[in-house]
Amino acid sequence: MTGSDGGSPAVAGGPARHIPVLCAPALAFLNVRDGGIYIDGTFGAGGYSRAILDSANCKVLGIDRDQAAIAAGAGLIERYSGRLELVQDRFSALDTIARDSGHDSVDGVVLDLGVSSMQLDDAARGFSFRNDGPLDMRMGRDGPSAADVIAQASDRDLAAIIALLGEERHARAVARAIVRERARAPIRTTLALAEIVGRVVRARPGAIHPATRTFQALRIFVNEELGEVARGLLAAERILKPGGRLVVVSFHSLEDRIVKTFLVGEASRSVSRHAPDIARNPPTFEVLTKKPVVADEQENARNPRARSAKLRAAARTEAPARKVLPAGLLPRLPDLSSIMQET
């Protein structure tokens, strides 16, 4: 979820200068140097890639599941003449993508999680209710849409999704209202869903729009974002060379919790003094941020979306990469494929 220094989002290769959230500390933790290879796993409008390439005579592999973002980056590819490569794919496969591009290891990986400004500001993508559009929310334009989930999921599954991923206190009431309204007519647009939620969740003066949490939950669920984050972290662990840096900017408490838990890993697992000795795996990362880095007042004033941003950074150790994700890293959610098989 990145912002720009203007009112509307900058296109990756366009004339406006796109400034991603927490760019300065991200660059500092990446420790960008000449000759280095860096992965921007969430290319978006190209803000981080541009900043990295401007910082040193290095190369960047940019990845984005959104074809529109990759197409918009054509101007940057030309500008940096061979130092930027773009690939349309999920960042959870970043290690495979890097090796396919001829890189057995890299010096840094940066991930800017969540939805981009370009996606939010395009009504046709269905991420926002500010303007009416199709209830889509798919980052990669593949798989079930938010409208599909709304049409198929049971009220119990909808309530679980909205409560966990949206942290909405009125999730059960919202789910019941959705099921009641879809029985009368399909819910296919962003404003239609926002109006349904607005009748259940009352707006308070100065508070966020009543539908904000429900929209956030559906977007995260449709794009399987939490699983993508976890798998992306494991892929970064596999491709980073010893001393390589990982920088992650998150905008959701569950995302930040996954990042924090993964980076701390087995090294800090508490063992009872009454229990038998348990062999601990050596830590795969040295955490560089004891507390998450947040935006200062100036950045928050320039870009309100920075207010919820948290940056965590770590340096790769020489320990072997883990083969599987740590147990309990991901919350238990309804299964997307199972929902789409419901009748």
C-alpha positions as CSV (number, residue, x, y, z in Angstrom):
1,M,0.0,0.0,0.0
2,T,2.1,2.8,-1.3
3,G,1.5,6.5,-1.7
4,S,2.7,9.3,-3.9
5,D,3.8,12.9,-3.4
6,G,0.9,14.2,-5.3
7,G,-2.9,13.9,-5.3
8,S,-3.1,11.0,-7.8
9,P,-0.9,8.0,-8.1
10,A,2.2,8.2,-10.3
11,V,2.6,5.7,-13.0
12,A,5.9,3.7,-12.8
13,G,7.4,5.2,-15.9
14,G,5.6,8.5,-15.8
15,P,6.9,12.0,-15.1
16,A,5.6,12.2,-11.5
17,R,8.0,11.1,-8.7
18,H,6.4,8.2,-6.8
19,I,7.5,8.0,-3.2
20,P,6.8,4.8,-1.3
21,V,6.0,4.7,2.4
22,L,9.0,4.7,4.7
23,C,11.4,4.9,1.7
24,A,14.3,6.4,3.6
25,P,14.6,3.8,6.4
26,A,13.9,1.0,3.9
27,L,16.9,2.1,1.8
28,A,19.0,2.4,4.9
29,F,18.2,-1.1,6.1
30,L,18.7,-2.6,2.6
31,N,22.2,-1.2,2.6
32,V,22.2,-0.8,-1.1
33,R,25.6,-0.9,-2.8
34,D,27.2,-0.9,-6.2
35,G,27.1,-4.3,-7.9
36,G,24.3,-5.6,-5.7
37,I,21.2,-7.5,-6.7
38,Y,17.9,-6.6,-5.1
39,I,14.4,-7.9,-5.4
40,D,11.4,-5.6,-5.2
41,G,8.7,-8.2,-4.6
42,T,5.8,-5.8,-4.8
43,F,6.8,-3.5,-7.7
44,G,3.5,-1.5,-7.8
45,A,4.2,2.0,-9.1
46,G,8.0,1.4,-9.0
47,G,8.8,3.6,-6.1
48,Y,11.2,1.3,-4.2
49,S,12.8,0.0,-7.4
50,R,13.4,3.6,-8.6
51,A,14.9,4.6,-5.2
52,I,17.2,1.5,-5.1
53,L,18.5,2.1,-8.6
54,D,19.1,5.7,-7.9
55,S,21.1,4.9,-4.8
56,A,23.8,2.7,-6.4
57,N,25.0,1.1,-9.6
58,C,23.0,-2.1,-8.9
59,K,20.3,-4.3,-10.4
60,V,16.7,-4.8,-9.4
61,L,14.4,-7.6,-10.2
62,G,10.8,-6.3,-9.8
63,I,7.9,-8.6,-9.3
64,D,4.2,-7.9,-9.3
65,R,1.1,-10.1,-9.9
66,D,-0.7,-7.2,-11.5
67,Q,-0.2,-7.1,-15.2
68,A,-1.1,-3.4,-15.3
69,A,1.8,-2.6,-12.9
70,I,4.3,-4.5,-15.0
71,A,3.1,-2.8,-18.2
72,A,3.4,0.7,-16.5
73,G,7.0,-0.1,-15.7
74,A,8.2,-0.1,-19.3
75,G,9.5,3.4,-19.0
76,L,11.6,2.5,-16.0
77,I,13.1,-0.5,-17.8
78,E,14.2,1.9,-20.6
79,R,15.4,4.6,-18.2
80,Y,17.7,2.2,-16.3
81,S,19.0,0.5,-19.4
82,G,19.5,-3.1,-18.3
83,R,19.5,-2.6,-14.6
84,L,15.8,-3.3,-14.1
85,E,14.0,-6.5,-14.9
86,L,10.2,-6.9,-14.4
87,V,8.3,-10.2,-14.0
88,Q,4.6,-10.7,-13.6
89,D,4.2,-13.3,-10.9
90,R,3.5,-13.7,-7.2
91,F,6.3,-12.7,-4.8
92,S,5.9,-15.9,-3.0
93,A,7.9,-17.4,-5.9
94,L,10.6,-14.8,-5.7
95,D,13.4,-17.3,-5.2
96,T,12.4,-19.3,-8.2
97,I,12.0,-16.2,-10.3
98,A,15.4,-14.9,-9.3
99,R,17.1,-18.2,-10.2
100,D,15.3,-18.2,-13.5
101,S,16.7,-14.8,-14.1
102,G,20.2,-16.0,-13.4
103,H,20.6,-15.0,-9.8
104,D,21.6,-17.8,-7.4
105,S,21.4,-15.4,-4.4
106,V,20.6,-11.7,-3.9
107,D,21.7,-8.9,-1.6
108,G,18.3,-7.7,-0.5
109,V,14.6,-8.1,-0.7
110,V,11.9,-5.5,-0.1
111,L,8.2,-6.2,0.3
112,D,5.6,-3.5,0.5
113,L,2.5,-5.4,1.5
114,G,-1.2,-4.8,0.8
115,V,-3.0,-3.0,-2.0
116,S,-1.3,-0.2,-4.1
117,S,-2.5,3.3,-4.6
118,M,-2.9,2.6,-8.3
119,Q,-5.3,-0.3,-7.5
120,L,-7.2,1.7,-4.9
121,D,-7.7,4.7,-7.2
122,D,-9.0,2.6,-10.2
123,A,-12.7,2.2,-9.7
124,A,-12.8,-0.6,-12.2
125,R,-10.6,-2.8,-10.0
126,G,-13.2,-2.8,-7.2
127,F,-10.9,-2.3,-4.3
128,S,-12.6,0.8,-2.9
129,F,-16.1,2.2,-2.4
130,R,-15.1,5.8,-3.1
131,N,-16.4,5.3,-6.6
132,D,-18.8,2.6,-7.8
133,G,-17.3,-0.3,-9.7
134,P,-17.5,-4.0,-10.1
135,L,-16.9,-5.9,-6.8
136,D,-13.7,-7.5,-8.0
137,M,-10.6,-6.9,-5.8
138,R,-8.3,-9.4,-7.6
139,M,-4.7,-8.2,-7.8
140,G,-3.8,-10.6,-10.5
141,R,-7.2,-10.7,-12.3
142,D,-7.3,-14.5,-11.9
143,G,-9.3,-16.7,-9.6
144,P,-12.6,-15.9,-7.7
145,S,-13.5,-12.3,-7.3
146,A,-14.9,-10.6,-4.2
147,A,-18.4,-10.9,-5.8
148,D,-17.9,-14.6,-6.2
149,V,-17.1,-15.0,-2.5
150,I,-20.0,-12.8,-1.5
151,A,-22.3,-14.9,-3.6
152,Q,-21.1,-18.3,-2.4
153,A,-19.8,-18.2,1.2
154,S,-22.0,-19.2,4.1
155,D,-22.9,-16.6,6.7
156,R,-20.6,-18.4,9.1
157,D,-17.7,-18.3,6.7
158,L,-18.4,-14.6,5.8
159,A,-18.5,-13.7,9.5
160,A,-15.2,-15.5,10.2
161,I,-13.5,-13.8,7.3
162,I,-14.8,-10.3,8.2
163,A,-14.0,-10.7,11.9
164,L,-10.5,-12.0,11.5
165,L,-9.2,-10.2,8.5
166,G,-11.2,-7.0,9.0
167,E,-11.2,-7.0,12.8
168,E,-14.9,-5.9,12.5
169,R,-16.8,-6.2,15.8
170,H,-20.1,-6.4,13.9
171,A,-19.0,-9.2,11.6
172,R,-21.9,-11.5,12.3
173,A,-24.5,-8.8,11.7
174,V,-22.7,-7.8,8.4
175,A,-22.6,-11.5,7.2
176,R,-26.3,-12.0,8.0
177,A,-27.1,-8.8,6.1
178,I,-25.1,-9.9,3.1
179,V,-26.8,-13.3,2.9
180,R,-30.2,-11.7,3.3
181,E,-29.6,-9.2,0.5
182,R,-28.0,-11.6,-1.9
183,A,-31.2,-13.7,-1.7
184,R,-33.1,-10.8,-3.2
185,A,-30.5,-9.8,-5.8
186,P,-26.9,-10.5,-6.6
187,I,-24.4,-8.1,-5.0
188,R,-22.1,-7.1,-7.8
189,T,-20.8,-3.6,-7.2
190,T,-18.7,-1.8,-4.5
191,L,-21.4,0.7,-3.6
192,A,-24.0,-2.0,-3.3
193,L,-21.9,-3.8,-0.7
194,A,-20.9,-0.6,1.0
195,E,-24.6,0.4,1.4
196,I,-25.5,-3.0,2.9
197,V,-22.7,-2.8,5.4
198,G,-23.5,0.8,6.2
199,R,-27.0,-0.2,7.3
200,V,-25.5,-2.5,9.9
201,V,-22.4,-0.7,11.0
202,R,-23.2,2.8,12.1
203,A,-20.7,5.6,11.2
204,R,-19.3,7.7,14.0
205,P,-18.2,11.3,13.5
206,G,-14.5,11.3,12.4
207,A,-14.3,7.5,12.2
208,I,-13.5,5.5,9.1
209,H,-16.3,4.5,6.7
210,P,-18.4,1.7,8.1
211,A,-17.5,-0.6,5.2
212,T,-13.7,-0.2,5.4
213,R,-13.1,-3.2,7.5
214,T,-15.3,-5.5,5.5
215,F,-13.7,-4.4,2.2
216,Q,-10.2,-5.0,3.7
217,A,-11.2,-8.4,4.8
218,L,-12.6,-9.5,1.5
219,R,-9.5,-8.1,-0.4
220,I,-7.1,-10.0,1.9
221,F,-9.1,-13.2,1.6
222,V,-9.7,-13.1,-2.2
223,N,-5.9,-12.6,-2.8
224,E,-4.8,-15.0,-0.1
225,E,-2.5,-12.3,1.1
226,L,-1.5,-13.7,4.4
227,G,-0.4,-17.0,2.9
228,E,1.4,-15.0,0.2
229,V,3.3,-13.1,2.9
230,A,4.3,-16.2,4.7
231,R,5.5,-18.0,1.6
232,G,7.2,-14.9,0.4
233,L,9.2,-14.6,3.6
234,L,10.3,-18.3,3.3
235,A,11.3,-17.6,-0.4
236,A,13.3,-14.6,0.7
237,E,15.1,-16.7,3.3
238,R,16.1,-19.2,0.6
239,I,17.4,-16.6,-1.9
240,L,19.2,-14.1,0.4
241,K,23.0,-14.5,0.7
242,P,24.5,-14.4,4.2
243,G,24.4,-10.8,5.3
244,G,21.6,-10.0,2.8
245,R,18.9,-7.8,4.0
246,L,15.1,-8.3,4.2
247,V,12.8,-5.2,4.6
248,V,9.1,-5.6,5.0
249,V,6.5,-2.8,5.2
250,S,3.1,-4.0,6.4
251,F,-0.2,-2.2,7.0
252,H,-2.3,-4.8,8.8
253,S,-1.8,-6.2,12.3
254,L,-2.0,-9.8,11.1
255,E,0.6,-9.1,8.4
256,D,3.0,-7.5,10.9
257,R,2.5,-10.4,13.4
258,I,3.4,-12.9,10.7
259,V,6.5,-10.9,9.8
260,K,7.6,-10.5,13.4
261,T,7.0,-14.2,14.2
262,F,8.8,-15.4,11.2
263,L,11.9,-13.2,11.7
264,V,12.2,-14.1,15.4
265,G,11.7,-17.8,14.5
266,E,13.1,-20.7,16.5
267,A,15.8,-18.6,18.0
268,S,13.6,-17.1,20.7
269,R,11.4,-20.1,21.4
270,S,11.0,-20.3,25.2
271,V,11.6,-23.6,26.7
272,S,10.4,-24.5,30.2
273,R,13.2,-25.3,32.7
274,H,11.1,-28.3,33.8
275,A,10.9,-29.7,30.2
276,P,13.6,-31.8,28.6
277,D,16.1,-30.1,26.5
278,I,14.9,-29.3,23.0
279,A,17.4,-28.8,20.2
280,R,16.9,-25.3,18.8
281,N,17.4,-24.5,15.2
282,P,20.0,-21.8,14.6
283,P,18.4,-18.4,13.7
284,T,18.1,-17.7,10.0
285,F,17.9,-13.9,10.6
286,E,19.4,-11.3,12.8
287,V,16.6,-8.8,13.5
288,L,17.7,-5.2,12.9
289,T,14.5,-3.5,14.2
290,K,13.8,-4.2,17.9
291,K,10.6,-2.3,17.4
292,P,8.9,-1.6,14.0
293,V,9.8,1.6,12.3
294,V,6.8,3.9,11.7
295,A,6.3,7.1,9.7
296,D,7.0,10.5,11.2
297,E,4.5,13.3,11.4
298,Q,5.7,14.9,8.2
299,E,5.2,11.7,6.2
300,N,1.8,11.0,7.8
301,A,0.7,14.5,6.8
302,R,1.9,14.0,3.2
303,N,0.4,10.5,2.9
304,P,-2.3,9.5,5.3
305,R,-1.9,5.8,4.2
306,A,1.5,5.8,6.0
307,R,-0.2,6.1,9.4
308,S,-0.7,2.3,9.7
309,A,2.7,1.3,8.1
310,K,5.2,-0.7,10.1
311,L,8.7,-1.6,8.8
312,R,10.7,-4.5,10.0
313,A,14.1,-5.4,8.8
314,A,16.6,-8.3,9.3
315,A,19.9,-9.6,8.0
316,R,20.3,-13.2,6.8
317,T,22.6,-15.4,8.8
318,E,24.6,-18.4,7.5
319,A,22.1,-20.9,9.0
320,P,20.3,-23.2,6.5
321,A,16.9,-22.0,5.3
322,R,13.9,-23.6,6.8
323,K,12.1,-26.2,4.5
324,V,8.6,-25.5,5.9
325,L,6.8,-22.6,7.4
326,P,6.9,-22.4,11.2
327,A,3.8,-24.0,12.8
328,G,1.0,-21.6,13.8
329,L,2.4,-18.8,11.6
330,L,-0.9,-18.4,9.7
331,P,-4.4,-18.0,11.2
332,R,-7.1,-20.5,10.5
333,L,-9.4,-19.2,7.8
334,P,-12.2,-20.7,5.6
335,D,-10.8,-22.3,2.5
336,L,-11.3,-20.3,-0.7
337,S,-11.5,-23.3,-3.0
338,S,-14.0,-25.0,-0.7
339,I,-16.2,-21.9,-0.7
340,M,-16.3,-21.8,-4.4
341,Q,-17.5,-25.4,-4.5
342,E,-20.5,-24.6,-2.3
343,T,-23.9,-24.5,-3.9
